[in-house]
Amino acid sequence: MPDRLAALATVVELFGWSGFAVGTPLLLLGLAMRARGAHQRETVAVVIEPPAWARCAVVRYRDHEGELHEAELHGWDVSTPVETDVPLWFHPDRPWRARTDDPTDDGRALRASGLVLLVVGAVCAVASVALLFAG
């Protein structure tokens, strides 16, 4: 019986350390991505007639200071109807770089994976201590 407990303690210890070692960076990276996305500002852009050189849709929008900006929407077809309203997010320091996906979703999978691994690490740490007294 002690050999089984020793093997189980080794496996639990391994899962505990790997849960902490992998879960912590994933969670921190996910939180950093969410914090970076929190600085994005939302606005509504209007699709304009694309220039001859454009390979994707071009939009025009105003930032929160009232300045007019243009940006290409990569992944949007050039044949997108003109004057279509598009929800848009941009960083105040780089308003010429716009995105159409919601930045609040940035890092969500990393945060969830990191949290699950940290919980596994914590449960394994408690189980490891309990196995010390069981033997």
C-alpha positions as CSV (number, residue, x, y, z in Angstrom):
1,M,0.0,0.0,0.0
2,P,2.8,2.6,0.7
3,D,4.2,2.1,-2.8
4,R,0.8,3.0,-4.3
5,L,0.6,6.1,-2.1
6,A,4.1,7.1,-3.0
7,A,3.3,6.8,-6.7
8,L,0.1,8.7,-6.3
9,A,1.9,11.4,-4.3
10,T,4.4,11.7,-7.1
11,V,1.7,12.1,-9.8
12,V,-0.2,14.6,-7.7
13,E,2.9,16.6,-7.0
14,L,3.7,16.6,-10.8
15,F,0.3,17.8,-11.7
16,G,0.4,20.4,-9.0
17,W,3.7,21.9,-10.0
18,S,2.8,21.8,-13.7
19,G,-0.6,23.4,-13.0
20,F,1.1,26.3,-11.2
21,A,4.0,26.6,-13.7
22,V,1.8,26.7,-16.8
23,G,-1.3,28.3,-15.4
24,T,0.3,31.4,-13.9
25,P,1.9,32.7,-17.2
26,L,-1.3,31.9,-19.1
27,L,-3.4,33.8,-16.6
28,L,-1.0,36.8,-16.5
29,L,-0.8,36.9,-20.3
30,G,-4.6,36.8,-20.6
31,L,-4.9,39.6,-18.0
32,A,-2.4,41.7,-19.9
33,M,-4.3,41.2,-23.2
34,R,-7.5,42.3,-21.5
35,A,-5.9,45.4,-20.0
36,R,-4.5,46.3,-23.4
37,G,-7.9,45.9,-25.0
38,A,-9.5,48.1,-22.3
39,H,-7.8,51.1,-23.8
40,Q,-9.6,50.7,-27.1
41,R,-12.3,53.3,-27.9
42,E,-15.5,52.4,-29.7
43,T,-16.9,54.4,-32.6
44,V,-19.0,53.9,-35.7
45,A,-17.3,54.1,-39.0
46,V,-18.8,54.5,-42.5
47,V,-17.6,52.6,-45.5
48,I,-16.4,54.9,-48.2
49,E,-15.7,54.5,-51.9
50,P,-12.4,52.6,-52.0
51,P,-9.5,54.1,-53.9
52,A,-8.2,52.3,-57.0
53,W,-5.3,50.7,-55.0
54,A,-7.5,49.3,-52.2
55,R,-7.7,45.6,-51.8
56,C,-10.3,45.7,-49.0
57,A,-13.0,48.0,-47.7
58,V,-12.0,51.5,-46.5
59,V,-13.8,53.3,-43.7
60,R,-13.8,56.8,-42.4
61,Y,-14.5,57.6,-38.8
62,R,-13.9,60.3,-36.2
63,D,-12.0,59.8,-32.9
64,H,-13.2,61.2,-29.6
65,E,-11.4,64.5,-30.3
66,G,-13.2,65.0,-33.5
67,E,-10.3,64.2,-35.9
68,L,-11.2,62.4,-39.1
69,H,-9.4,59.1,-39.9
70,E,-9.4,56.5,-42.6
71,A,-8.5,52.9,-42.2
72,E,-8.6,49.7,-44.3
73,L,-10.7,46.9,-43.0
74,H,-8.6,43.8,-43.8
75,G,-10.9,40.8,-44.2
76,W,-13.7,43.0,-45.6
77,D,-14.4,42.7,-49.3
78,V,-13.9,45.8,-51.5
79,S,-17.5,45.4,-52.7
80,T,-18.9,46.2,-49.3
81,P,-21.8,48.6,-49.9
82,V,-20.8,52.3,-49.5
83,E,-22.2,54.1,-46.5
84,T,-22.6,50.9,-44.5
85,D,-22.2,51.6,-40.7
86,V,-19.5,49.5,-39.1
87,P,-18.8,49.3,-35.3
88,L,-15.1,50.0,-34.9
89,W,-12.5,50.0,-32.1
90,F,-9.2,51.9,-32.1
91,H,-6.5,52.9,-29.7
92,P,-6.3,56.6,-28.9
93,D,-2.5,56.6,-29.5
94,R,-2.9,54.8,-32.9
95,P,-6.3,55.8,-34.3
96,W,-5.3,54.9,-37.9
97,R,-5.2,51.2,-36.8
98,A,-8.8,50.1,-36.4
99,R,-10.4,46.7,-35.7
100,T,-13.9,45.4,-36.0
101,D,-13.9,42.7,-33.4
102,D,-14.7,43.6,-29.7
103,P,-11.5,43.9,-27.7
104,T,-13.2,42.8,-24.5
105,D,-12.8,39.2,-25.7
106,D,-9.0,39.5,-26.0
107,G,-7.3,36.9,-23.8
108,R,-10.5,35.2,-22.6
109,A,-9.3,31.7,-23.6
110,L,-5.9,32.3,-21.9
111,R,-7.5,33.6,-18.7
112,A,-9.9,30.6,-18.6
113,S,-7.1,28.1,-19.3
114,G,-4.8,29.7,-16.7
115,L,-7.5,29.8,-14.1
116,V,-8.4,26.1,-14.6
117,L,-4.7,25.1,-14.4
118,L,-4.2,27.1,-11.2
119,V,-7.2,25.5,-9.6
120,V,-5.8,22.1,-10.6
121,G,-2.5,23.1,-9.1
122,A,-4.2,24.2,-5.9
123,V,-6.3,21.0,-5.5
124,C,-3.2,18.9,-6.2
125,A,-1.2,20.9,-3.5
126,V,-3.9,20.2,-1.0
127,A,-4.0,16.6,-2.0
128,S,-0.2,16.3,-1.8
129,V,-0.3,17.6,1.8
130,A,-3.1,15.2,2.6
131,L,-1.1,12.3,1.2
132,L,1.8,13.1,3.4
133,F,-0.3,12.4,6.5
134,A,-2.0,9.4,4.9
135,G,1.2,7.4,4.7
